[in-house]
C-alpha cells in the first residue's frame, strides 16, 4: 500500500508542476512577443519608407527633375 501512495503522490506532483510550468511559459511567451512585433513593424515601416524614397528619387531623375508619374496601386491577392 505504501508504494502505491508514493507513486500516486509523485504523479500528482508531476502533474501539478507541469501545469504550473505550462501556465508560466504561456504567460511569458505572450508577454515577450508584443514588443518584438512592434519593433519588427517599425523596421518594416522604415524599409518601406526608404524604398518609396528611392523610387520617387529615381523617377525624378528619369523625368529630368519634373514630378514623377503616378505609381500604380499595389496589387493584393485574394488568396489570403
Secondary structure as GFF3:
##gff-version 3
##sequence-region A 1 80
A	DSSP	alpha_helix	2	62	.	.	.	ID=ss1
###
